[in-house]
């Protein structure tokens, strides 16, 4: 498949501090690509360098086959971008902002903008400075998507949105992919990544450490399990079960375990007892980072 985004040893340094380091990445046409990493890993630096808002220290980036430095204006004309820190003129209404962007882009039909605003419950009539963070985020999403760009770049797009609006937004992302358009999706919300992303890139300390399909990434995950049993069970009994990483009793006497993705052996061992309650909790995205990519570096090098 055609690469919509392609980087070759892309590097951005801030003096003695690290931004991104020799990133080689391809994002294919028509996919939703999740770009994940802890805070300060380099996600925002990557986006700003792709759009030539920051100039690379080394390497190259291509978007739609165009060099990001030489053809940045042409690239931005084909991209919808929602930055992680979305700030606009607070005295403008959402409607005025969308009309302003439409004039810049030469877009005359705003029917899709109004459809998006209705679906996201975005208020286009009040000044943006009077809106809550979540309602400002809705305006940001509309301005990024209203012109149906072939590439959407979204940095933490659901921040501040209530659950119903998040659900509607994820549906819109799925529709975008069905239309053959591409989404570069930065998020910290594990359920969002699992639901809408086709592949995932993991960045840590500025370096791209893995690119996997979403199914492959989540096949590696572990779970926190809590079991309340009618009879007594010793944690040692479960520590030897394949897939169990840790087992102990909590203050209430419940069996608490950390287990891998294969639950079959654990369930069979539990079936030897009378199970009163059973809970499974997903790990956070940060826990996945720590499990598979080691402890994070000390703070202070990068906060972008």
C-alpha positions in Angstrom: 0.0 0.0 0.0 1.1 3.6 -0.7 2.8 5.3 2.2 1.0 8.5 3.2 3.7 9.3 5.8 7.3 8.1 5.4 10.3 9.1 7.5 13.9 8.2 7.1 16.1 8.5 10.2 14.1 11.6 11.2 15.7 13.5 14.1 14.9 16.6 16.0 17.2 17.8 18.8 16.8 20.8 21.2 20.4 21.7 21.9 21.6 19.0 24.3 18.1 17.7 24.8 16.5 14.9 22.8 13.3 15.3 20.8 13.1 12.4 18.3 16.0 10.2 17.2 16.4 8.5 13.8 12.7 7.6 13.4 12.0 5.3 10.4 8.2 5.0 10.0 5.6 4.3 7.3 1.9 5.0 7.6 -0.2 3.5 4.9 -3.0 5.0 3.0 -6.4 4.2 4.4 -5.3 3.1 7.9 -5.8 4.5 11.4 -2.3 4.5 12.8 -1.9 4.8 16.6 1.2 6.7 17.7 1.7 5.9 21.4 4.2 6.7 24.1 4.4 8.1 27.6 4.3 11.8 28.2 7.5 13.4 26.9 8.3 10.5 24.6 8.4 12.7 21.5 4.9 12.3 20.0 4.2 16.0 19.7 7.7 16.7 18.4 7.1 14.1 15.7 3.9 15.7 14.6 5.3 19.2 14.5 8.3 18.0 12.5 6.1 16.2 9.9 4.2 19.5 9.4 7.4 21.5 9.3 6.4 23.5 12.3 9.8 22.3 13.6 12.7 21.8 11.2 14.4 18.4 11.5 18.0 18.2 12.8 18.6 15.2 10.6 16.9 12.8 8.3 13.8 13.4 6.1 10.0 13.2 6.3 7.7 12.7 3.3 3.9 13.2 3.4 2.0 12.1 0.2 5.5 11.6 -1.3 6.4 15.3 -0.8 9.4 16.4 1.2 8.1 18.0 4.4 10.5 21.0 4.2 10.3 21.7 0.5 6.5 21.2 0.1 5.2 22.1 3.5 2.4 24.4 2.2 1.2 21.8 -0.2 1.2 19.2 2.5 -0.8 21.3 5.0 -3.4 21.9 2.3 -4.2 18.2 2.4 -4.0 17.7 6.2 -6.5 18.2 9.0 -4.6 18.8 12.3 -5.8 18.9 15.9 -2.8 19.8 18.1 -2.6 18.6 21.6 -2.8 22.1 22.9 -5.6 23.7 20.9 -5.6 27.5 21.2 -7.5 30.0 19.0 -8.8 33.6 19.1 -11.2 33.4 22.1 -13.5 36.2 20.8 -14.4 34.3 17.7 -17.4 31.9 17.8 -17.0 28.4 16.6 -18.9 29.2 13.4 -16.8 32.2 12.7 -13.6 30.0 13.1 -14.9 27.3 10.7 -15.8 30.0 8.1 -12.4 31.5 8.5 -10.7 28.2 7.9 -13.0 27.5 5.0 -12.0 30.7 3.3 -8.3 29.8 3.8 -8.9 26.4 2.3 -11.2 27.5 -0.5 -14.0 25.3 0.8 -17.4 26.6 0.0 -19.7 23.8 1.1 -19.9 23.7 4.9 -22.6 21.0 5.1 -20.2 18.5 6.5 -19.0 21.0 9.1 -22.5 21.5 10.4 -23.1 17.7 10.4 -20.0 17.2 12.5 -21.0 20.0 14.8 -24.4 18.4 15.3 -23.0 14.9 15.9 -20.5 16.2 18.4 -22.9 18.6 20.0 -20.5 21.5 19.3 -21.7 25.0 20.1 -20.9 27.2 17.0 -22.6 30.3 18.3 -20.8 31.2 21.6 -17.4 32.8 21.7 -14.7 30.1 22.1 -13.3 31.8 25.2 -16.6 31.2 27.0 -16.5 27.5 26.3 -15.3 24.7 28.6 -12.3 22.6 27.6 -14.5 19.8 26.2 -16.6 22.2 24.1 -13.4 23.9 22.8 -12.1 20.4 21.8 -15.3 19.8 19.8 -14.7 23.0 17.8 -11.1 21.8 17.3 -12.3 18.5 15.9 -14.7 20.1 13.6 -12.0 22.4 12.1 -9.7 19.5 11.6 -12.3 17.3 9.8 -14.8 19.6 8.1 -13.0 19.6 4.7 -12.6 15.8 4.6 -8.8 15.9 4.3 -7.0 12.8 3.0 -4.9 12.8 6.2 -6.0 13.6 9.7 -3.4 14.1 12.4 -5.1 14.1 15.8 -3.1 14.6 19.1 -5.1 13.4 22.1 -8.4 14.2 20.4 -10.8 13.0 23.1 -9.4 15.1 25.9 -12.3 16.7 27.8 -15.0 15.0 25.9 -17.8 13.2 27.7 -18.3 9.5 27.0 -21.2 9.9 24.5 -19.3 12.4 22.4 -16.2 10.2 22.6 -18.3 7.3 21.2 -19.6 9.5 18.3 -16.1 10.8 17.5 -14.7 7.2 17.3 -17.5 6.4 14.9 -16.5 9.3 12.8 -12.9 8.0 12.7 -14.1 4.6 11.6 -16.1 6.3 8.8 -13.0 8.3 7.8 -11.1 5.0 7.3 -14.0 3.5 5.4 -13.7 6.5 2.9 -10.1 5.5 2.3 -8.6 8.4 4.2 -5.7 8.1 6.7 -5.7 9.0 10.4 -2.5 9.5 12.5 -3.9 9.1 16.0 -2.1 9.9 19.2 -3.9 8.8 22.4 -3.4 7.6 25.9 -6.8 5.8 26.1 -6.3 2.1 25.7 -9.9 1.3 24.7 -9.7 4.0 21.9 -6.5 2.6 20.5 -7.8 -1.0 20.5 -11.1 0.0 18.9 -10.1 2.2 16.0 -6.4 1.6 15.2 -5.1 -0.8 12.6 -1.5 -0.6 13.6 0.4 1.0 16.4 3.8 2.6 16.7 5.4 2.9 20.2 7.8 5.7 20.8 10.0 5.8 23.9 12.7 8.3 24.8 12.4 9.7 21.2 13.0 6.4 19.5 10.5 4.3 17.7 10.8 1.0 19.5 8.0 -1.1 17.9 5.4 -1.0 15.1 2.8 -3.7 15.5 -0.7 -4.5 14.5 -3.2 -3.6 17.2 -4.1 -7.3 17.7 -0.4 -8.1 18.2 0.1 -5.4 20.7 -2.9 -6.3 22.9 -2.1 -10.0 22.6 0.9 -9.2 24.8 -1.1 -7.5 27.5 -1.6 -8.8 31.0 -4.6 -8.4 33.3 -5.2 -7.8 37.0 -7.5 -10.5 38.3 -9.4 -10.5 41.7 -11.2 -13.7 42.8 -13.3 -14.1 45.9 -13.6 -17.8 46.7 -16.0 -19.5 49.1 -13.1 -21.7 50.3 -9.5 -20.9 51.2 -6.9 -20.9 48.5 -3.2 -20.4 49.0 -1.5 -17.9 46.6 1.3 -20.5 46.2 -1.2 -22.7 44.5 -1.6 -20.2 41.7 2.0 -18.9 41.4 3.0 -22.1 39.6 0.1 -21.8 37.1 1.3 -20.9 33.5 0.6 -17.2 32.8 0.4 -16.1 36.4 3.0 -13.4 37.1 2.1 -12.7 40.7 -0.4 -13.9 43.3 -1.3 -12.8 46.8 -4.2 -12.2 49.2 -5.5 -8.7 49.8 -6.8 -7.4 53.2 -10.2 -8.9 52.5 -8.8 -12.3 51.8 -9.5 -12.1 48.1 -7.0 -13.7 45.7 -5.3 -11.0 43.6 -3.3 -12.0 40.6 -1.5 -10.5 37.6 -2.0 -12.8 34.7 -0.9 -12.9 31.0 -3.2 -12.9 28.0 -3.8 -16.7 28.1 -6.4 -17.2 30.9 -7.3 -20.8 30.3 -5.0 -22.4 32.8 -5.9 -19.8 35.5 -9.6 -20.4 35.0 -9.2 -24.1 35.2 -7.3 -23.8 38.5 -9.9 -21.4 39.9 -12.6 -24.0 38.9 -11.1 -26.3 41.6 -12.7 -23.9 44.1 -16.1 -22.3 44.5 -15.8 -18.8 42.9 -18.1 -16.2 44.4 -16.9 -13.1 42.5 -14.3 -12.7 39.7 -13.0 -9.4 38.3 -10.7 -8.7 35.4 -9.1 -5.2 35.0 -7.1 -4.1 32.0 -3.7 -2.5 32.6 -3.2 1.1 31.7 -1.3 2.1 28.6 1.5 3.3 30.9 1.7 -0.2 32.5 2.0 -1.8 29.1 4.9 0.6 28.4 6.6 -0.3 31.6 6.1 -4.0 31.1 7.4 -4.2 27.6 9.7 -1.3 27.2 11.3 -0.8 30.6 11.3 2.0 33.1 11.0 5.5 31.8 13.9 7.8 31.8 14.3 10.5 34.4 12.3 13.7 33.8 13.9 16.8 32.4 15.0 15.9 28.9 11.7 16.3 27.1 8.2 17.5 27.8 6.9 17.7 24.3 
